[in-house]
Amino acid sequence: MSQCNNCPRKCNVDREVSFGICGVGNEFRIARAGLHFGEEPCITGKNGSGTIFFSGCSLKCVFCQNNDISHGAFGKTVSDERLVEIIKVLELAGAENINFVTPTHYFDRIERILSYYRPKIPLICNTGGYELVSNIEKDLFDVYLFDLKFFSWEKSARYASCADYFDKAYKALRRSVELKGRPIFDEQGRIISGVIVRHLVLPQNTNESISIIDSIKDLAPYIVFSLMSQYVPMHKAFEYKELSRRITKREYNKVLNKCLEVDFFDIYTQSFSSATKEMIPNFDLSGV
């Protein structure tokens, strides 16, 4: 029996016979794998990011746009050998990188498969940010893409049922920056090593966004910051009055102006046309 403590929840359950908060068992479960063109330009490149969407999630975001796979755990169970095959297929298809989306609850298994097969292209950890420093210190990935969500204990508890979110996320982010240093890009502008912080502006929550930016100022020269405007009310968002609408340009620009005051390594912005459900991948088990 092996108890799972892959994330700060530390459920300590045996996922061979039960589920933790992530909602999945011990074996890999995947909802989609393929070339994805909706990431930041330095990740998407020309050929697309070789993206693997894992089922399950240790966060419980009420507005989750991937609810079917994160909370509903939709997906197909695959063996270690099959995951390696999927990675190789994406490499052969010309993927710019291998992008593991929400891999936190599989860190132990990922460490094992990477010990006998590691892709020759950059490996990206695409995480919701709620990570253990001990996992970051394993340095399994070339690029850490942190989706930094909340700052206050109140909002973290209200929207994701984890009051200690920012405390854990900041420590993991800081350690990833210490390990990676300044981002490194190739001659075509593709990131090959470093840290990207993604932040989705939420309606009536600009103060949260500004607090996040203020709190990572010391790391800013080592971070590519991606400010997202694509919020669309989904899942349980309509149960929260303040989350039941899209953001305004005024809200986005308020946070963007704050970003421009900080010495980030680079900043990506996002068009308001991205605030549509069409931006969400079709989780249809393709490539699995």
Contacts in CASP RR format, 6 or more apart in sequence:
PFRMAT RR
TARGET T0000
AUTHOR 0000-0000-0000
METHOD contacts of the structure
MODEL  1
MSQCNNCPRKCNVDREVSFGICGVGNEFRIARAGLHFGEEPCITGKNGSG
TIFFSGCSLKCVFCQNNDISHGAFGKTVSDERLVEIIKVLELAGAENINF
VTPTHYFDRIERILSYYRPKIPLICNTGGYELVSNIEKDLFDVYLFDLKF
FSWEKSARYASCADYFDKAYKALRRSVELKGRPIFDEQGRIISGVIVRHL
VLPQNTNESISIIDSIKDLAPYIVFSLMSQYVPMHKAFEYKELSRRITKR
EYNKVLNKCLEVDFFDIYTQSFSSATKEMIPNFDLSGV
1 14 0 8 1.000
1 16 0 8 1.000
2 14 0 8 1.000
2 15 0 8 1.000
2 16 0 8 1.000
2 26 0 8 1.000
3 12 0 8 1.000
3 13 0 8 1.000
3 14 0 8 1.000
4 11 0 8 1.000
4 12 0 8 1.000
4 13 0 8 1.000
4 14 0 8 1.000
4 15 0 8 1.000
4 20 0 8 1.000
4 26 0 8 1.000
4 105 0 8 1.000
4 108 0 8 1.000
5 11 0 8 1.000
5 12 0 8 1.000
5 132 0 8 1.000
6 58 0 8 1.000
6 104 0 8 1.000
6 105 0 8 1.000
6 106 0 8 1.000
6 107 0 8 1.000
6 108 0 8 1.000
6 132 0 8 1.000
6 135 0 8 1.000
7 22 0 8 1.000
7 58 0 8 1.000
7 104 0 8 1.000
7 105 0 8 1.000
7 130 0 8 1.000
7 131 0 8 1.000
7 132 0 8 1.000
8 58 0 8 1.000
8 130 0 8 1.000
8 131 0 8 1.000
8 132 0 8 1.000
8 162 0 8 1.000
8 164 0 8 1.000
8 168 0 8 1.000
9 20 0 8 1.000
9 21 0 8 1.000
9 22 0 8 1.000
9 58 0 8 1.000
9 162 0 8 1.000
11 20 0 8 1.000
11 21 0 8 1.000
11 22 0 8 1.000
13 19 0 8 1.000
13 20 0 8 1.000
15 24 0 8 1.000
15 25 0 8 1.000
15 26 0 8 1.000
16 25 0 8 1.000
16 26 0 8 1.000
18 25 0 8 1.000
19 25 0 8 1.000
21 58 0 8 1.000
21 60 0 8 1.000
22 56 0 8 1.000
22 57 0 8 1.000
22 58 0 8 1.000
22 104 0 8 1.000
22 105 0 8 1.000
23 56 0 8 1.000
23 72 0 8 1.000
23 73 0 8 1.000
24 55 0 8 1.000
24 56 0 8 1.000
24 73 0 8 1.000
24 105 0 8 1.000
26 109 0 8 1.000
27 77 0 8 1.000
27 78 0 8 1.000
27 79 0 8 1.000
27 109 0 8 1.000
28 54 0 8 1.000
28 77 0 8 1.000
28 78 0 8 1.000
28 79 0 8 1.000
28 80 0 8 1.000
28 82 0 8 1.000
28 83 0 8 1.000
28 106 0 8 1.000
28 109 0 8 1.000
29 54 0 8 1.000
29 55 0 8 1.000
29 56 0 8 1.000
29 73 0 8 1.000
29 75 0 8 1.000
29 76 0 8 1.000
29 77 0 8 1.000
29 78 0 8 1.000
30 52 0 8 1.000
30 53 0 8 1.000
30 54 0 8 1.000
30 55 0 8 1.000
30 75 0 8 1.000
30 76 0 8 1.000
30 78 0 8 1.000
30 83 0 8 1.000
30 86 0 8 1.000
30 285 0 8 1.000
30 288 0 8 1.000
31 53 0 8 1.000
31 54 0 8 1.000
31 55 0 8 1.000
31 68 0 8 1.000
31 69 0 8 1.000
31 74 0 8 1.000
31 75 0 8 1.000
31 76 0 8 1.000
31 283 0 8 1.000
31 285 0 8 1.000
31 288 0 8 1.000
32 51 0 8 1.000
32 52 0 8 1.000
32 53 0 8 1.000
32 281 0 8 1.000
32 282 0 8 1.000
32 283 0 8 1.000
32 284 0 8 1.000
32 285 0 8 1.000
32 286 0 8 1.000
32 287 0 8 1.000
32 288 0 8 1.000
33 50 0 8 1.000
33 51 0 8 1.000
33 52 0 8 1.000
33 53 0 8 1.000
33 86 0 8 1.000
33 89 0 8 1.000
33 90 0 8 1.000
33 286 0 8 1.000
33 287 0 8 1.000
33 288 0 8 1.000
34 50 0 8 1.000
34 51 0 8 1.000
34 52 0 8 1.000
34 90 0 8 1.000
34 93 0 8 1.000
34 95 0 8 1.000
34 286 0 8 1.000
34 287 0 8 1.000
35 47 0 8 1.000
35 48 0 8 1.000
35 49 0 8 1.000
35 50 0 8 1.000
35 51 0 8 1.000
35 90 0 8 1.000
35 93 0 8 1.000
35 94 0 8 1.000
35 95 0 8 1.000
36 44 0 8 1.000
36 48 0 8 1.000
36 49 0 8 1.000
36 50 0 8 1.000
36 51 0 8 1.000
36 99 0 8 1.000
36 281 0 8 1.000
37 44 0 8 1.000
37 48 0 8 1.000
37 49 0 8 1.000
38 44 0 8 1.000
38 49 0 8 1.000
38 279 0 8 1.000
39 48 0 8 1.000
39 49 0 8 1.000
39 51 0 8 1.000
39 99 0 8 1.000
40 196 0 8 1.000
40 198 0 8 1.000
40 224 0 8 1.000
40 226 0 8 1.000
40 268 0 8 1.000
41 189 0 8 1.000
41 268 0 8 1.000
42 185 0 8 1.000
42 189 0 8 1.000
42 190 0 8 1.000
42 191 0 8 1.000
42 196 0 8 1.000
42 224 0 8 1.000
43 49 0 8 1.000
43 96 0 8 1.000
43 97 0 8 1.000
43 99 0 8 1.000
43 124 0 8 1.000
43 143 0 8 1.000
43 145 0 8 1.000
43 190 0 8 1.000
43 191 0 8 1.000
43 196 0 8 1.000
44 96 0 8 1.000
45 96 0 8 1.000
45 188 0 8 1.000
45 189 0 8 1.000
45 190 0 8 1.000
46 96 0 8 1.000
46 188 0 8 1.000
47 93 0 8 1.000
47 94 0 8 1.000
47 95 0 8 1.000
47 96 0 8 1.000
48 94 0 8 1.000
48 95 0 8 1.000
48 96 0 8 1.000
49 95 0 8 1.000
49 96 0 8 1.000
49 97 0 8 1.000
49 99 0 8 1.000
49 124 0 8 1.000
50 90 0 8 1.000
50 93 0 8 1.000
50 95 0 8 1.000
50 96 0 8 1.000
50 97 0 8 1.000
50 98 0 8 1.000
50 99 0 8 1.000
51 99 0 8 1.000
51 101 0 8 1.000
51 126 0 8 1.000
51 281 0 8 1.000
52 83 0 8 1.000
52 86 0 8 1.000
52 87 0 8 1.000
52 90 0 8 1.000
52 98 0 8 1.000
52 99 0 8 1.000
52 100 0 8 1.000
52 101 0 8 1.000
53 66 0 8 1.000
53 69 0 8 1.000
53 101 0 8 1.000
53 102 0 8 1.000
53 281 0 8 1.000
53 283 0 8 1.000
54 69 0 8 1.000
54 100 0 8 1.000
54 101 0 8 1.000
54 102 0 8 1.000
54 103 0 8 1.000
54 105 0 8 1.000
54 106 0 8 1.000
55 69 0 8 1.000
55 70 0 8 1.000
55 72 0 8 1.000
55 73 0 8 1.000
55 74 0 8 1.000
55 75 0 8 1.000
56 69 0 8 1.000
56 70 0 8 1.000
56 71 0 8 1.000
56 72 0 8 1.000
56 73 0 8 1.000
56 102 0 8 1.000
56 105 0 8 1.000
57 64 0 8 1.000
57 66 0 8 1.000
57 70 0 8 1.000
57 71 0 8 1.000
57 102 0 8 1.000
57 104 0 8 1.000
57 105 0 8 1.000
58 104 0 8 1.000
58 105 0 8 1.000
58 130 0 8 1.000
59 70 0 8 1.000
59 128 0 8 1.000
59 130 0 8 1.000
59 149 0 8 1.000
59 160 0 8 1.000
59 161 0 8 1.000
59 162 0 8 1.000
59 165 0 8 1.000
60 71 0 8 1.000
60 160 0 8 1.000
60 161 0 8 1.000
60 162 0 8 1.000
61 70 0 8 1.000
61 149 0 8 1.000
61 159 0 8 1.000
61 160 0 8 1.000
61 235 0 8 1.000
62 158 0 8 1.000
62 159 0 8 1.000
62 160 0 8 1.000
62 235 0 8 1.000
62 236 0 8 1.000
62 237 0 8 1.000
62 239 0 8 1.000
62 240 0 8 1.000
62 243 0 8 1.000
63 159 0 8 1.000
63 202 0 8 1.000
63 231 0 8 1.000
63 233 0 8 1.000
63 234 0 8 1.000
63 235 0 8 1.000
63 236 0 8 1.000
63 237 0 8 1.000
63 240 0 8 1.000
63 243 0 8 1.000
64 70 0 8 1.000
64 71 0 8 1.000
64 234 0 8 1.000
64 235 0 8 1.000
65 232 0 8 1.000
65 234 0 8 1.000
65 235 0 8 1.000
65 280 0 8 1.000
66 102 0 8 1.000
66 280 0 8 1.000
66 283 0 8 1.000
67 234 0 8 1.000
67 235 0 8 1.000
68 74 0 8 1.000
68 283 0 8 1.000
69 75 0 8 1.000
69 283 0 8 1.000
70 102 0 8 1.000
71 235 0 8 1.000
74 283 0 8 1.000
75 283 0 8 1.000
75 285 0 8 1.000
75 288 0 8 1.000
76 285 0 8 1.000
76 288 0 8 1.000
78 86 0 8 1.000
78 288 0 8 1.000
80 109 0 8 1.000
80 112 0 8 1.000
80 113 0 8 1.000
83 113 0 8 1.000
84 113 0 8 1.000
84 117 0 8 1.000
86 287 0 8 1.000
86 288 0 8 1.000
87 98 0 8 1.000
87 117 0 8 1.000
87 119 0 8 1.000
88 117 0 8 1.000
88 119 0 8 1.000
89 287 0 8 1.000
90 98 0 8 1.000
91 98 0 8 1.000
91 119 0 8 1.000
91 120 0 8 1.000
91 121 0 8 1.000
95 121 0 8 1.000
96 121 0 8 1.000
96 122 0 8 1.000
96 190 0 8 1.000
97 121 0 8 1.000
97 122 0 8 1.000
97 123 0 8 1.000
97 124 0 8 1.000
97 142 0 8 1.000
97 143 0 8 1.000
97 190 0 8 1.000
98 119 0 8 1.000
98 121 0 8 1.000
98 122 0 8 1.000
98 123 0 8 1.000
98 124 0 8 1.000
99 124 0 8 1.000
99 126 0 8 1.000
99 145 0 8 1.000
100 110 0 8 1.000
100 123 0 8 1.000
100 124 0 8 1.000
100 125 0 8 1.000
100 126 0 8 1.000
100 141 0 8 1.000
101 126 0 8 1.000
102 126 0 8 1.000
102 127 0 8 1.000
102 128 0 8 1.000
103 110 0 8 1.000
103 125 0 8 1.000
103 126 0 8 1.000
103 127 0 8 1.000
104 127 0 8 1.000
104 128 0 8 1.000
104 130 0 8 1.000
104 131 0 8 1.000
104 135 0 8 1.000
107 135 0 8 1.000
107 138 0 8 1.000
107 140 0 8 1.000
110 140 0 8 1.000
111 138 0 8 1.000
111 140 0 8 1.000
114 123 0 8 1.000
114 140 0 8 1.000
122 142 0 8 1.000
122 143 0 8 1.000
122 190 0 8 1.000
122 191 0 8 1.000
122 192 0 8 1.000
122 193 0 8 1.000
123 140 0 8 1.000
123 141 0 8 1.000
123 142 0 8 1.000
123 143 0 8 1.000
124 141 0 8 1.000
124 142 0 8 1.000
124 143 0 8 1.000
124 144 0 8 1.000
124 145 0 8 1.000
125 140 0 8 1.000
125 141 0 8 1.000
125 143 0 8 1.000
125 144 0 8 1.000
125 145 0 8 1.000
126 145 0 8 1.000
126 147 0 8 1.000
127 144 0 8 1.000
127 145 0 8 1.000
127 146 0 8 1.000
127 147 0 8 1.000
128 146 0 8 1.000
128 147 0 8 1.000
128 148 0 8 1.000
128 149 0 8 1.000
128 169 0 8 1.000
129 146 0 8 1.000
129 147 0 8 1.000
129 148 0 8 1.000
129 149 0 8 1.000
129 168 0 8 1.000
129 169 0 8 1.000
129 172 0 8 1.000
129 173 0 8 1.000
130 160 0 8 1.000
130 162 0 8 1.000
130 165 0 8 1.000
130 168 0 8 1.000
130 169 0 8 1.000
131 168 0 8 1.000
131 169 0 8 1.000
131 172 0 8 1.000
132 168 0 8 1.000
132 172 0 8 1.000
133 171 0 8 1.000
133 172 0 8 1.000
133 175 0 8 1.000
135 172 0 8 1.000
136 144 0 8 1.000
136 172 0 8 1.000
136 175 0 8 1.000
136 176 0 8 1.000
136 179 0 8 1.000
137 175 0 8 1.000
137 179 0 8 1.000
139 179 0 8 1.000
142 192 0 8 1.000
142 193 0 8 1.000
142 194 0 8 1.000
143 180 0 8 1.000
143 191 0 8 1.000
143 192 0 8 1.000
143 193 0 8 1.000
143 194 0 8 1.000
143 195 0 8 1.000
143 196 0 8 1.000
144 173 0 8 1.000
144 176 0 8 1.000
144 180 0 8 1.000
144 194 0 8 1.000
144 195 0 8 1.000
144 196 0 8 1.000
145 195 0 8 1.000
145 196 0 8 1.000
145 198 0 8 1.000
146 169 0 8 1.000
146 172 0 8 1.000
146 173 0 8 1.000
146 176 0 8 1.000
146 195 0 8 1.000
146 196 0 8 1.000
146 197 0 8 1.000
146 198 0 8 1.000
147 198 0 8 1.000
147 199 0 8 1.000
147 200 0 8 1.000
148 169 0 8 1.000
148 173 0 8 1.000
148 197 0 8 1.000
148 198 0 8 1.000
148 199 0 8 1.000
148 212 0 8 1.000
148 216 0 8 1.000
149 156 0 8 1.000
149 159 0 8 1.000
149 160 0 8 1.000
149 165 0 8 1.000
149 169 0 8 1.000
149 199 0 8 1.000
149 200 0 8 1.000
150 156 0 8 1.000
150 159 0 8 1.000
150 160 0 8 1.000
150 165 0 8 1.000
150 166 0 8 1.000
150 208 0 8 1.000
150 212 0 8 1.000
151 166 0 8 1.000
151 208 0 8 1.000
151 209 0 8 1.000
151 211 0 8 1.000
151 212 0 8 1.000
151 215 0 8 1.000
152 166 0 8 1.000
152 208 0 8 1.000
152 211 0 8 1.000
153 163 0 8 1.000
153 164 0 8 1.000
153 166 0 8 1.000
154 163 0 8 1.000
155 205 0 8 1.000
155 208 0 8 1.000
156 162 0 8 1.000
156 163 0 8 1.000
156 164 0 8 1.000
156 165 0 8 1.000
156 166 0 8 1.000
157 163 0 8 1.000
158 240 0 8 1.000
159 240 0 8 1.000
159 243 0 8 1.000
162 168 0 8 1.000
166 212 0 8 1.000
166 215 0 8 1.000
170 215 0 8 1.000
170 216 0 8 1.000
173 195 0 8 1.000
173 197 0 8 1.000
173 216 0 8 1.000
173 219 0 8 1.000
174 219 0 8 1.000
176 194 0 8 1.000
176 195 0 8 1.000
177 195 0 8 1.000
177 219 0 8 1.000
177 222 0 8 1.000
177 223 0 8 1.000
180 193 0 8 1.000
180 194 0 8 1.000
180 195 0 8 1.000
180 222 0 8 1.000
181 194 0 8 1.000
181 195 0 8 1.000
181 222 0 8 1.000
182 194 0 8 1.000
182 221 0 8 1.000
182 222 0 8 1.000
182 265 0 8 1.000
183 191 0 8 1.000
183 193 0 8 1.000
183 194 0 8 1.000
183 195 0 8 1.000
183 196 0 8 1.000
183 222 0 8 1.000
183 223 0 8 1.000
183 224 0 8 1.000
183 265 0 8 1.000
183 266 0 8 1.000
184 191 0 8 1.000
184 192 0 8 1.000
184 193 0 8 1.000
184 194 0 8 1.000
185 191 0 8 1.000
185 192 0 8 1.000
186 192 0 8 1.000
191 224 0 8 1.000
194 222 0 8 1.000
194 224 0 8 1.000
195 222 0 8 1.000
195 223 0 8 1.000
195 224 0 8 1.000
196 223 0 8 1.000
196 224 0 8 1.000
196 225 0 8 1.000
196 226 0 8 1.000
197 216 0 8 1.000
197 223 0 8 1.000
197 224 0 8 1.000
197 225 0 8 1.000
197 226 0 8 1.000
198 226 0 8 1.000
198 228 0 8 1.000
199 209 0 8 1.000
199 212 0 8 1.000
199 213 0 8 1.000
199 225 0 8 1.000
199 226 0 8 1.000
199 227 0 8 1.000
199 228 0 8 1.000
199 255 0 8 1.000
200 228 0 8 1.000
200 230 0 8 1.000
200 231 0 8 1.000
201 209 0 8 1.000
201 227 0 8 1.000
201 228 0 8 1.000
201 229 0 8 1.000
201 231 0 8 1.000
201 247 0 8 1.000
201 251 0 8 1.000
201 252 0 8 1.000
201 255 0 8 1.000
202 208 0 8 1.000
202 209 0 8 1.000
202 231 0 8 1.000
202 243 0 8 1.000
202 247 0 8 1.000
203 231 0 8 1.000
203 242 0 8 1.000
203 243 0 8 1.000
203 244 0 8 1.000
203 245 0 8 1.000
203 246 0 8 1.000
203 247 0 8 1.000
203 248 0 8 1.000
203 251 0 8 1.000
204 242 0 8 1.000
204 243 0 8 1.000
204 251 0 8 1.000
205 242 0 8 1.000
206 251 0 8 1.000
206 254 0 8 1.000
206 255 0 8 1.000
209 255 0 8 1.000
209 258 0 8 1.000
210 254 0 8 1.000
210 255 0 8 1.000
210 258 0 8 1.000
213 225 0 8 1.000
213 255 0 8 1.000
213 258 0 8 1.000
213 259 0 8 1.000
213 262 0 8 1.000
214 258 0 8 1.000
216 223 0 8 1.000
217 262 0 8 1.000
217 263 0 8 1.000
220 262 0 8 1.000
220 263 0 8 1.000
220 264 0 8 1.000
220 265 0 8 1.000
221 263 0 8 1.000
221 264 0 8 1.000
221 265 0 8 1.000
222 265 0 8 1.000
223 264 0 8 1.000
223 265 0 8 1.000
224 264 0 8 1.000
224 265 0 8 1.000
224 266 0 8 1.000
224 267 0 8 1.000
224 268 0 8 1.000
225 259 0 8 1.000
225 262 0 8 1.000
225 264 0 8 1.000
225 265 0 8 1.000
225 266 0 8 1.000
225 267 0 8 1.000
225 268 0 8 1.000
226 267 0 8 1.000
226 268 0 8 1.000
226 270 0 8 1.000
227 252 0 8 1.000
227 255 0 8 1.000
227 256 0 8 1.000
227 259 0 8 1.000
227 267 0 8 1.000
227 268 0 8 1.000
227 269 0 8 1.000
227 270 0 8 1.000
228 270 0 8 1.000
228 274 0 8 1.000
229 247 0 8 1.000
229 252 0 8 1.000
229 269 0 8 1.000
229 270 0 8 1.000
229 271 0 8 1.000
229 272 0 8 1.000
229 274 0 8 1.000
229 275 0 8 1.000
230 270 0 8 1.000
230 274 0 8 1.000
230 275 0 8 1.000
230 276 0 8 1.000
230 279 0 8 1.000
231 246 0 8 1.000
231 247 0 8 1.000
231 275 0 8 1.000
232 246 0 8 1.000
232 275 0 8 1.000
232 276 0 8 1.000
232 277 0 8 1.000
233 243 0 8 1.000
233 244 0 8 1.000
233 245 0 8 1.000
233 246 0 8 1.000
234 277 0 8 1.000
237 243 0 8 1.000
237 244 0 8 1.000
238 244 0 8 1.000
246 275 0 8 1.000
247 275 0 8 1.000
249 272 0 8 1.000
252 272 0 8 1.000
256 269 0 8 1.000
259 267 0 8 1.000
260 267 0 8 1.000
END
